[in-house]
C-alpha cells in the first residue's frame, strides 16, 4: 500500500473539517495531519518544529496555493506591535 504524503493528509483534514486553508497557529489542524502521517516522525518532534515541517511540505505540494498575510505580533524590546508576514495555504481548485 502506498503511503500518503503529508500534503494529501492535510488535504483530507481540511475537507473533513470544512476548511479552506491552513496557516501557522492552526494547531488542531496541523496536529491532526501529523497524527495521520504515521510514516514520519512528526509526532515525536516539538510542536513548533512539527508545524514548520508540515507547512514546508505544503509549500512544495501542487495540491496547495501559497499566500502571505500580515499578522500583528508583539515586539517585546520596544513594547509595541509590528506586522509579520505569515504563510497561508489554500487547497487548489480542481
C-alpha positions in Angstrom: 0.0 0.0 0.0 1.3 3.4 -1.0 1.9 6.0 1.8 0.1 9.3 1.5 2.1 12.4 1.5 1.8 15.0 4.3 0.1 17.3 1.8 -2.5 14.6 1.0 -3.2 14.1 4.7 -3.6 17.8 5.2 -6.0 17.9 2.2 -8.1 15.2 3.8 -8.1 17.0 7.2 -9.2 20.3 5.6 -12.0 18.6 3.6 -13.3 16.8 6.7 -13.3 19.9 8.8 -14.8 22.1 6.0 -11.8 24.5 6.0 -10.4 26.4 3.0 -6.9 26.6 4.2 -4.3 26.3 7.0 -1.6 28.6 8.4 0.7 28.9 11.3 -1.3 28.8 14.5 -3.9 26.3 13.3 -2.7 23.8 15.9 -5.7 21.5 15.8 -5.5 21.0 12.0 -1.7 20.7 12.0 -1.6 18.2 14.8 -4.4 16.1 13.2 -2.3 16.0 10.0 0.8 14.9 12.0 -1.1 12.2 13.8 -2.2 10.7 10.4 1.3 10.8 8.9 2.4 7.7 10.7 5.2 7.0 8.2 7.0 10.1 9.6 8.5 11.2 13.0 6.3 14.3 13.1 4.6 13.4 16.4 8.0 12.9 18.1 9.1 16.5 17.2 8.5 19.6 19.2 5.1 21.2 18.2 6.8 24.2 16.7 9.1 22.1 14.6 6.3 19.7 13.7 4.1 22.6 12.4 7.0 24.1 10.5 7.8 20.8 8.8 4.1 20.4 7.7 3.9 23.9 6.3 7.2 23.3 4.5 5.7 20.1 2.9 2.7 22.1 1.8 5.0 24.7 0.3 6.3 22.1 -2.2 3.0 20.4 -3.0 0.9 21.0 -6.1 -2.3 20.5 -4.0 -1.9 23.9 -2.3 -1.6 27.5 -3.2 0.6 29.7 -1.0 -0.4 33.2 0.0 1.1 35.6 2.6 -1.0 37.6 5.1 0.3 40.1 7.6 -0.3 39.4 11.3 0.3 41.7 14.2 2.8 40.4 16.6 4.1 41.8 19.9 7.6 43.3 19.6 9.0 43.0 23.1 12.2 45.0 23.1 10.2 48.2 22.3 6.9 47.1 23.7 5.0 47.8 20.5 3.3 45.9 17.7 4.6 45.1 14.3 3.3 43.2 11.3 4.9 39.9 10.3 4.2 38.0 7.1 2.7 34.6 7.6 2.2 31.8 5.1 -1.3 30.7 4.3 -2.0 27.6 2.2 -5.3 27.0 0.5 -6.5 24.0 -1.5 -6.2 24.5 -5.2 -9.4 24.5 -7.2 -9.9 21.3 -9.2 
